[in-house]
Amino acid sequence: MQHLRRRHLIAALAASFLATTPAAAETLYIEAGRLIDGVSNDVRTGQCITVADEHIKAVGPCGKAPDGARIVDWSGYTVLPGLIDLHTHLADLGQSADLAAPMKASPAETALVGARNARVTLETGFTSVRDVGTYRGLTDVTLRNAIDRGDVHGPRMWVAGAYLTIPKGGGELNGVVPNEELPADMRLGVAATPDEAAAKTAYLLDHGADFIKTIATGAVLAIGTEPGAPELTPEQLAAIVKVAHARGKKVTAHAHGAIGIRNAILAGVDSIEHASLADETTLQLAKKHGTWLAMDIYNGDYIEDIGTKEGWPEEYLRKNRETTDAQRAAFKRAVELGVNIGYATDAGVYPHGLNARQFRYMVKYGMTPMQAIRSATGCAAEEMGRGDVGAIEPGRYADIIAVKADPLADISALEKVDHVMKGGALVR
C-alpha cells in the first residue's frame, strides 16, 4: 500500500509539472468588466490591463490593444488581484486524528503531498501564500524552490522553514514518542534559551527561510499545551527579532493568549497569528505598534464538525471550543479599532483549496466586503512587506483572478473563482 501511495503521489507531481510548462512569452490585453485593484475602495469599469514579461505594464481605459497583443475578454467578470493567504501549511500532511502522521511520512512524501496542496491552492485563486511552518523542517523551502523553478504548479510561497518553539511547546510533535527521539528535522527550531533561539533563527535564515515563525503561547492543535499560556519568553522573542530584523526579515508569532501576544508585540514582532484571546488592552497595543493580526476565524467550525466526526483528540476539541467564539469577538473588536488585519486561514487544518470560505466569516464579524477583499490583496502584501503582489497596478506581478458574480454583493463569490492567472500565464 505504501508503494502504491508513493506511485500515486509521483504521478500527481508529474501532472503538476506538465501543467506548468510555459507557453511562449506574449503580451496580453485584458478587458475587465469591473476592476477592483486591491489597494483602493474604487470599482472601475471600462478598464484594460496590459501584461508582458510576467508583470502588469499598464492599467487604464480600454482602447486599441498593443500591436501583437492577445486579447483576453473578461468584460463579463469582476477582475481582482490574485488572492493571498497569510497562514497556510502547504508542506505538511494536514490535520487528522493520527498524531503520528507527520512522523510516518518521509520528507520526500511530505514534499509530494505539498505539491498537490500547492496546485489546488493556486487553482482556487490564491496566487501567493505565506507558509507558516511544517513539522518536517525545511520541506517548505524545497517546495517553494520547486515552484519557483517551474517544476511544481503552485502559488508564490514565502516560508518559515520550521517552528521556533520551546521544548515540548506548541510547535513540537507532542504525544507520539519522547520528543528527544523525534527525527532531527522535526526539531530544527526547538530552543530552550535566548542564545539558542538566536542561533536557531540564524540557522533557518541561512537555510532558506523567508521569515521567522515563533510559538509565543501554547496551541489548540498540540498535545500538552494551553493556548492561553505563554511559552517563548520575552527574552527569547527579543533575541529572535534582533537576529531576523538585522537581516531584513520579518517575524510572526503564534499567540492565542493575551500575555503571550503582549510579550510578542513588545519584543517587536511584525504580526500575530490567531490572537484568539486578545483583550482590549492587547488590541490597543497592537494598534499602537502597527502590529498585524492574522486571525483564522473560519476553521473553528471545521474543527468542531470534522474533528468530532473523525475522533480528533478531545484535548484539541476542548481547546477549540474555548477559543473559537472568543477569537471572533476579538476580531470584531479589532475591526472596530482599525487594527491592521491580513487574510489568514490556517489552511491545512482543513483541506487546501477551501481558503476562500473565510471571507464570509470576516464579513459576518464586522468587515465590509471590500475590506475583506483588501485584507487578502493589498493589505496582505503590505503585511509581508511585498510591493510586487497584491494589486492590479503597473510593476506588480500579473497575478489576477476573475469571477462572474459580484463579490461586493456576495462575498462568497470568491469561493468559486472562474479564471486564474499567475505571472501572466493562465492557470484556468
Stockholm file with secondary structure:
# STOCKHOLM 1.0

chainA/1-428         MQHLRRRHLIAALAASFLATTPAAAETLYIEAGRLIDGVSNDVRTGQCITVADEHIKAVGPCGKAPDGARIVDWSGYTVLPGLIDLHTHLADLGQSADLAAPMKASPAETALVGARNARVTLETGFTSVRDVGTYRGLTDVTLRNAIDRGDVHGPRMWVAGAYLTIPKGGGELNGVVPNEELPADMRLGVAATPDEAAAKTAYLLDHGADFIKTIATGAVLAIGTEPGAPELTPEQLAAIVKVAHARGKKVTAHAHGAIGIRNAILAGVDSIEHASLADETTLQLAKKHGTWLAMDIYNGDYIEDIGTKEGWPEEYLRKNRETTDAQRAAFKRAVELGVNIGYATDAGVYPHGLNARQFRYMVKYGMTPMQAIRSATGCAAEEMGRGDVGAIEPGRYADIIAVKADPLADISALEKVDHVMKGGALVR
#=GR chainA/1-428 SS CHHHHHHHHHHHHHHHHHHTCCCCCCCEEEEEEEECCSSSSCCEEEEEEEEETTEEEEEEECCSCCTTCEEEEEEEEEEEECEEEEEECCSSCCCCSCTTHHHHSCHHHHHHHHHHHHHHHHHTTEEEEEECCCSSTTHHHHHHHHHHHTSSCCCEEEECCSEEBCTTSTTSCTTSSCGGGSCGGGCTTBCSSHHHHHHHHHHHHHTTCSSEEEECBCCTTSTTCCTTSBCSCHHHHHHHHHHHHHTTCCEEEEECSHHHHHHHHHHTCSEEEECTTCCHHHHHHHHHHTCEEECCCSHHHHIIIIIHHHTCCHHHHHHHHHHHHHHHHHHHHHHHHTCCEECCCCBTSSCTTCGGGHHHHHHHTTCCHHHHHHHTTHHHHHHHTCSSSSSCSTTSBCCEEEESSCTTTCGGGGGSCSEEEETTEECC
#=GC SS_cons         CHHHHHHHHHHHHHHHHHHTCCCCCCCEEEEEEEECCSSSSCCEEEEEEEEETTEEEEEEECCSCCTTCEEEEEEEEEEEECEEEEEECCSSCCCCSCTTHHHHSCHHHHHHHHHHHHHHHHHTTEEEEEECCCSSTTHHHHHHHHHHHTSSCCCEEEECCSEEBCTTSTTSCTTSSCGGGSCGGGCTTBCSSHHHHHHHHHHHHHTTCSSEEEECBCCTTSTTCCTTSBCSCHHHHHHHHHHHHHTTCCEEEEECSHHHHHHHHHHTCSEEEECTTCCHHHHHHHHHHTCEEECCCSHHHHIIIIIHHHTCCHHHHHHHHHHHHHHHHHHHHHHHHTCCEECCCCBTSSCTTCGGGHHHHHHHTTCCHHHHHHHTTHHHHHHHTCSSSSSCSTTSBCCEEEESSCTTTCGGGGGSCSEEEETTEECC
//
